[in-house]
Every structure is written in structure tokens, then in C-alpha cells.
Amino acid sequence: MPTTFRRSDTPPPRTGSSETAILRGFLDYLRISIAAKVDGAPEPQVRTAAVPSGTNLLGLLNHLTFVERATFLGDKVTDWQATFQASPADSVADILARYQETVARANKILDGCPDLAAPIPRPGSQTRAPSIRWALTHMIEETGRHAGHADILRELIDGTTGR
């Protein structure tokens, strides 16, 4: 059994009172939490399946990068299952950087969308975009779900707990 390393547990954010501030605050809180779970995880354990489904820590962050890109940037994903595996050529730092760059791009789009009922801007797209409210709520659910998985996987890898 790995030695347990405790990180301080970061409480939920105290955001402004607007719906937008609350939704964005919680999404950013979860984004930081999952990135912290991957950061510093050792190779090859970070990409080794720890459960029968094949789920691994680095694959979760890779998947969330694709979900962010599909939800906020309008990217098309043809094989969602494949997004759960990081390329062997990509390091932990590569995947973390790609995730953080994607989050920055998504936030830039969100900064220009004050109306939660409006669709996410998708210039040149022929498909109907979801509302900002739906997209934020979906990403909170998706990121929170996988952050919970990441908590367990990281503890199995090296005993690290906390956010």
C-alpha cells in the first residue's frame, strides 16, 4: 500500500452572487482540482489502468480536454472512447499544457458571453450550439464526475489525497 500524502483540501469557491459567477467559479474550481490530481503523478502509473474498465489518470485529463473542446470550441469528436487514452508520445506535462490551453480558450469565449440563455458562438458551424448555461452545467457535471475518479486513481498510484 502506498504511503499517504495529504494535500490541503481546498474548500468550494466563494463566488459572486450572479448565476454566471457561481457556474464559472465552480467549473474553474473543478478544473484546477483535476489538473492538480494529474500534476506530479509518476510514469508509467499515471497512464496505467487501475480498474477493469481501463480508466487511467492521464486518460481522464485527456478526455476532459476533448470534452472542453467539443462543448466550448465546437470541435467534433468521432470516437469518445479513444479520448480516454493519452498518446504514448505525450508526457504528463504535454497533456496538462493542452488541457490548460483549452481551458484558457474556452474561458475567453465565455468572457464574451454574458447571456446564459444564448448559444455558444460557433462561427461557420451548421449545427445548433447549446446555451451557455447548458454548457457550463454539463462541464461542471463532467469535470466533477471525472475529478472524483481521479481522486481514487491518484490515491491508488501514490497515496496522494486531497485537492
N, C-alpha and C positions, 0 to 999 in steps of 0.2 A: 504494500500500500504506500503511495507517495506521501511525503511529508506535506502537511497542510501549510500553505502560505495564505495569510489573510490580507486582503486589500481592504482599505477602509470602505465602508458601504456608503455610497452617495445617495442621499435621500431624493425623492422625486422633486422636480423643479418647482420653484415658486415663480409662476409666470404672471403676466398681466391678467387683467380680467376679461379681455376680449376672447371670443372663441378662437380666433386666429392665433393669438399669443399662446393660448393653452395648447392647442393642437400642435403647433410648431415646436413649442417648448418640450412637450413630451416626446415628439418624434426625435428631436435632437438629443435628448437625454438617452433614448434607447440606442440611437446611432453611436453615441460615444461609448455606451456600455458594451455593445457587441465588438466594436473596434478594440477596446481595451482587453477583451477576452482573448482575442487573436494575437495582439501585440505581445511579443516576447515568448510565445509558445514555441517549444523546441521542434525541430525537424528530426525525424520524419513523423513524429507523433501528431503534429498539427494537421497532417493530411491522411492519417491512418484512421480507418473506420473503427469506432469504439462500440458500435451497436450493430445488430444484424441487418438493419436497413442500409448500412454503408455510409451513414452520415458521419462526416468528419468536420472538425472545427474550421479549417481553411475553406472547405467547400461551402459552409454556411455563409461565410462572408462573401465569397464569390457569387453565390446565389443571390444574396441581397443586393449586390451591385447590379445584377441583371434586373431585379425587380424594380429598383430605383430608376434604372434607365428606361424600362418599359413604361412605368407608371408616370414619371415626370417628364421624360425626354421623348417619349413616343417610339422608342426602339422596338422592333419586332423580335420575338424570341420564338424559334420554331421547335426547340427541344428543351423544355424546362428541366427535365431530369438531368440532362447533361450539365446544367449550370451548377449542380451540387458538387462538381469535381473541378478543382483548380488544375490548370495545366502543370505538368511536371517542370516545365521551364520557368514557371512563375514562382518567385520566392514569396515568403510571408510579406516582406516589405513591398513587393510589387502589387500584391492583392490589396494590402492596406492602402497604398497610394491610389490605386484605381478606385477603390471604394470612396476614399475621401475626396477625390477629384469629382466623382459622380455626385456625391452629396453636395459639394460646392456648386456644381452646375444646376442641380435640382433647386437648391436654395435661391440661386439667382433668378430662376424662373418664378419661384414662389414669391420673391420680393416684389415682383411686378404684378402680382395678382391679389388685389385687396378684397375682391368679392368672392367669398367661398362658394357661392352658387354658380359662378361662371365656370365654363370648361377650361381645362388646362390648354394653354395655347399650343397648337401643333401646326405651324405653318407648312403648307404644302401637303398635309395629310388628308386623305379621303375618309378616314374613319372618325367616328364621333369620339371625342375625348371625354373622359369622366370629369365631374365637377372637382374643383379644388378640395372641397370638403370631403368628398368620397375618397379622393386620392390620399389625402392626409390620414384619414381614418384607416384606410386599407394599409398604408405603410406603418402606422402605429401597431396595428394588429400583426402584420407580417414580421416586423422587426422585433416586437416583443416576444412573439412565439419562438423565433429562432434565437433570440438572446437567452431565453430560458434553456433551450437545447445547449447553447454554448456554455452556459454556467456549468451544466453537468459534464459536458465533454472536457472542459478545461480542468475541472477538479479531478477527473479520471486521468488526465495526462500528467499533471504535476502537483496536484493538491491545491492549486490556487483557487480561492473562493473570494466572494465579494465583488463589487463593481469597481 
